[in-house]
Amino acid sequence: MSARPLLELNDATVVKNGVRVLDGLSLTIAEGEHTAILGPNGAGKTALIHLLTHDHYPLAREGKSPVRVLGRDRWVVQELRSSLGIVTSDLHHQFIEGHSAGRIRGLDAVVSGLFATRGFLYGLDVTEAMRERARTSLARVEAGHLADRRLDEMSTGEARRILIARALVTEPRALILDEPTTGLDIVARGRFLSFMRRIAQQGTTIVLITHHVEEIVPEIDRVVLLQRGRIAADGPKVAILSPARLSDLFGAPVTLDRVDGFYYARSTASERS
């Protein structure tokens, strides 16, 4: 029996400022199918994230809905955000810069995931059971010691772990990661990728949207190449990740190495100039 569709795009088009940032995109990702969507800046990756979270809407057309998430084409946004765990660098900035200069504490930031708010808990009925769920989620990413610390007192890597715990506190069916290691140093990046691998192994579907090949952990087997709002290639990682395909995708010569299940890409454009 095939797995149930998790995300379905059917000829979805998104227009911003008169430009088609997503152009007739069709894509289905099944539950349990860890997938990386790889593309350069300007490929439409951010628009795709916003489409999946219902922050953007596709052009209307007759027939089948252009976007279905978890088998549904209509969602209350707060309910959707509880069903899909989302971790983005934009969300990181919202928590650090947008909430009283980051003065929210780690545990409260995780609890806010149960209400699909961006950290606001004022006037909400927060129970001890909710706080215990948050503590469990923090322990899952080895961040229990950060529960009482303010986000603006944390390193970028520590704050990112808080956001992972927040995304996981609702026990979502999928974790959507958008450029998740942006701003992390080499140690924090390695720790984050280890968390990502563990989450994938525990059964939560991973959808990674990135332009960094090295973020594609071994558990991710499917790779979709996104270029100018369209799918340039889609298939098993071993077939899609090649120097020729990546050179075409990024518009410059790229070499590719594989070490312990990870891929590392390097541009050789400057070497040839």
TAMOBEL-V85512 format. One record per residue. RES is the residue in one small letter. PSI is psi in radians with two decimals (NA if undefined). NEAR is the number of other ideal C-beta (glycine too) atoms within 12 Angstrom. Layout:
res->RES psi->PSI near->NEAR
res->RES psi->PSI near->NEAR
This chain:
res->m psi->2.29 near->6
res->s psi->2.65 near->9
res->a psi->2.71 near->18
res->r psi->2.51 near->21
res->p psi->2.35 near->25
res->l psi->-0.91 near->32
res->l psi->2.33 near->41
res->e psi->2.13 near->27
res->l psi->2.28 near->37
res->n psi->1.71 near->22
res->d psi->0.82 near->24
res->a psi->2.30 near->39
res->t psi->2.30 near->29
res->v psi->2.26 near->34
res->v psi->2.26 near->21
res->k psi->2.21 near->22
res->n psi->0.67 near->8
res->g psi->0.06 near->7
res->v psi->2.39 near->15
res->r psi->1.70 near->20
res->v psi->-0.45 near->31
res->l psi->2.26 near->40
res->d psi->1.63 near->27
res->g psi->0.79 near->23
res->l psi->2.24 near->38
res->s psi->2.20 near->23
res->l psi->2.36 near->34
res->t psi->2.26 near->28
res->i psi->2.20 near->38
res->a psi->2.76 near->24
res->e psi->2.37 near->28
res->g psi->-0.05 near->26
res->e psi->1.54 near->31
res->h psi->2.19 near->37
res->t psi->2.43 near->41
res->a psi->2.32 near->44
res->i psi->1.95 near->47
res->l psi->2.32 near->42
res->g psi->2.78 near->42
res->p psi->3.01 near->28
res->n psi->2.39 near->18
res->g psi->0.07 near->20
res->a psi->-0.31 near->31
res->g psi->0.21 near->40
res->k psi->-0.77 near->39
res->t psi->-0.70 near->30
res->a psi->-0.63 near->36
res->l psi->-0.78 near->41
res->i psi->-0.84 near->36
res->h psi->-0.53 near->27
res->l psi->-0.76 near->38
res->l psi->-0.56 near->44
res->t psi->0.06 near->36
res->h psi->0.46 near->28
res->d psi->-0.45 near->23
res->h psi->2.70 near->24
res->y psi->2.50 near->25
res->p psi->2.89 near->33
res->l psi->2.35 near->22
res->a psi->2.55 near->15
res->r psi->2.89 near->15
res->e psi->2.75 near->8
res->g psi->-2.64 near->9
res->k psi->2.46 near->16
res->s psi->2.39 near->23
res->p psi->-0.40 near->30
res->v psi->2.19 near->40
res->r psi->2.26 near->28
res->v psi->2.18 near->37
res->l psi->0.65 near->26
res->g psi->0.05 near->20
res->r psi->2.56 near->20
res->d psi->-0.04 near->23
res->r psi->2.23 near->15
res->w psi->2.59 near->24
res->v psi->2.21 near->13
res->v psi->-0.74 near->21
res->q psi->-0.67 near->20
res->e psi->-0.70 near->20
res->l psi->-0.77 near->30
res->r psi->-0.38 near->33
res->s psi->-0.40 near->28
res->s psi->-0.40 near->33
res->l psi->2.08 near->40
res->g psi->2.24 near->41
res->i psi->2.24 near->39
res->v psi->2.03 near->45
res->t psi->2.77 near->38
res->s psi->-0.54 near->30
res->d psi->-0.75 near->25
res->l psi->-0.69 near->39
res->h psi->-0.83 near->41
res->h psi->-0.63 near->22
res->q psi->-0.72 near->25
res->f psi->-0.65 near->38
res->i psi->-0.73 near->31
res->e psi->-0.37 near->20
res->g psi->-0.09 near->21
res->h psi->1.46 near->27
res->s psi->0.85 near->18
res->a psi->0.61 near->14
res->g psi->0.30 near->27
res->r psi->-0.02 near->20
res->i psi->2.46 near->37
res->r psi->2.77 near->29
res->g psi->-0.83 near->42
res->l psi->-0.74 near->37
res->d psi->-0.63 near->39
res->a psi->-0.69 near->48
res->v psi->-0.75 near->46
res->v psi->-0.62 near->37
res->s psi->-0.40 near->39
res->g psi->-0.47 near->43
res->l psi->-0.33 near->36
res->f psi->0.02 near->28
res->a psi->0.61 near->30
res->t psi->2.89 near->28
res->r psi->0.86 near->29
res->g psi->-0.22 near->38
res->f psi->2.23 near->21
res->l psi->-0.06 near->25
res->y psi->2.26 near->14
res->g psi->0.01 near->8
res->l psi->2.59 near->17
res->d psi->1.50 near->12
res->v psi->2.12 near->23
res->t psi->2.89 near->14
res->e psi->-0.55 near->12
res->a psi->-0.66 near->14
res->m psi->-0.74 near->24
res->r psi->-0.60 near->24
res->e psi->-0.67 near->20
res->r psi->-0.70 near->25
res->a psi->-0.72 near->39
res->r psi->-0.68 near->26
res->t psi->-0.72 near->22
res->s psi->-0.69 near->39
res->l psi->-0.73 near->36
res->a psi->-0.57 near->22
res->r psi->-0.53 near->28
res->v psi->0.38 near->39
res->e psi->0.78 near->20
res->a psi->0.38 near->37
res->g psi->-0.55 near->23
res->h psi->-0.14 near->17
res->l psi->0.05 near->35
res->a psi->-0.71 near->30
res->d psi->0.06 near->22
res->r psi->2.56 near->25
res->r psi->2.58 near->25
res->l psi->-0.58 near->41
res->d psi->-0.06 near->26
res->e psi->-0.03 near->18
res->m psi->2.73 near->29
res->s psi->2.92 near->23
res->t psi->-0.74 near->28
res->g psi->-0.71 near->31
res->e psi->-0.78 near->36
res->a psi->-0.63 near->41
res->r psi->-0.64 near->43
res->r psi->-0.64 near->41
res->i psi->-0.75 near->50
res->l psi->-0.57 near->49
res->i psi->-0.81 near->46
res->a psi->-0.72 near->41
res->r psi->-0.72 near->47
res->a psi->-0.55 near->47
res->l psi->-0.22 near->40
res->v psi->-0.46 near->39
res->t psi->0.05 near->31
res->e psi->1.02 near->23
res->p psi->2.77 near->35
res->r psi->-0.30 near->31
res->a psi->2.62 near->41
res->l psi->2.06 near->43
res->i psi->2.08 near->44
res->l psi->2.11 near->47
res->d psi->1.91 near->38
res->e psi->0.97 near->32
res->p psi->-0.37 near->45
res->t psi->0.16 near->36
res->t psi->2.24 near->26
res->g psi->-0.04 near->22
res->l psi->2.49 near->28
res->d psi->3.10 near->16
res->i psi->-0.62 near->12
res->v psi->-0.82 near->15
res->a psi->-0.63 near->24
res->r psi->-0.78 near->25
res->g psi->-0.70 near->19
res->r psi->-0.72 near->26
res->f psi->-0.77 near->41
res->l psi->-0.58 near->35
res->s psi->-0.72 near->24
res->f psi->-0.75 near->38
res->m psi->-0.75 near->42
res->r psi->-0.76 near->25
res->r psi->-0.73 near->22
res->i psi->-0.74 near->37
res->a psi->-0.72 near->29
res->q psi->-0.46 near->18
res->q psi->-0.09 near->19
res->g psi->-0.11 near->19
res->t psi->2.24 near->33
res->t psi->2.30 near->35
res->i psi->2.21 near->46
res->v psi->1.90 near->47
res->l psi->2.22 near->46
res->i psi->2.07 near->43
res->t psi->2.91 near->42
res->h psi->0.15 near->33
res->h psi->1.92 near->34
res->v psi->-0.62 near->37
res->e psi->-0.18 near->33
res->e psi->-0.18 near->34
res->i psi->1.69 near->43
res->v psi->2.78 near->36
res->p psi->-0.51 near->24
res->e psi->-0.34 near->31
res->i psi->2.08 near->41
res->d psi->-0.36 near->26
res->r psi->2.37 near->31
res->v psi->2.30 near->38
res->v psi->2.21 near->42
res->l psi->2.16 near->39
res->l psi->2.23 near->38
res->q psi->2.10 near->29
res->r psi->0.78 near->25
res->g psi->0.13 near->30
res->r psi->2.80 near->27
res->i psi->2.09 near->31
res->a psi->-0.51 near->29
res->a psi->2.70 near->25
res->d psi->2.21 near->28
res->g psi->-2.91 near->19
res->p psi->2.53 near->18
res->k psi->-0.74 near->32
res->v psi->-0.44 near->18
res->a psi->-0.57 near->15
res->i psi->-0.68 near->32
res->l psi->1.67 near->35
res->s psi->2.68 near->24
res->p psi->-0.69 near->24
res->a psi->-0.81 near->18
res->r psi->-0.75 near->28
res->l psi->-0.60 near->35
res->s psi->-0.71 near->24
res->d psi->-0.70 near->20
res->l psi->-0.79 near->36
res->f psi->-0.05 near->31
res->g psi->0.50 near->18
res->a psi->2.71 near->20
res->p psi->2.30 near->21
res->v psi->2.33 near->29
res->t psi->2.76 near->23
res->l psi->2.30 near->28
res->d psi->2.64 near->17
res->r psi->2.21 near->19
res->v psi->2.07 near->11
res->d psi->0.70 near->12
res->g psi->-0.16 near->19
res->f psi->2.64 near->27
res->y psi->2.48 near->32
res->y psi->2.11 near->21
res->a psi->2.57 near->30
res->r psi->2.29 near->21
res->s psi->2.36 near->23
res->t psi->0.28 near->17
res->a psi->-0.76 near->14
res->s psi->-0.50 near->9
res->e psi->-0.42 near->11
res->r psi->-0.11 near->11
res->s psi->NA near->8
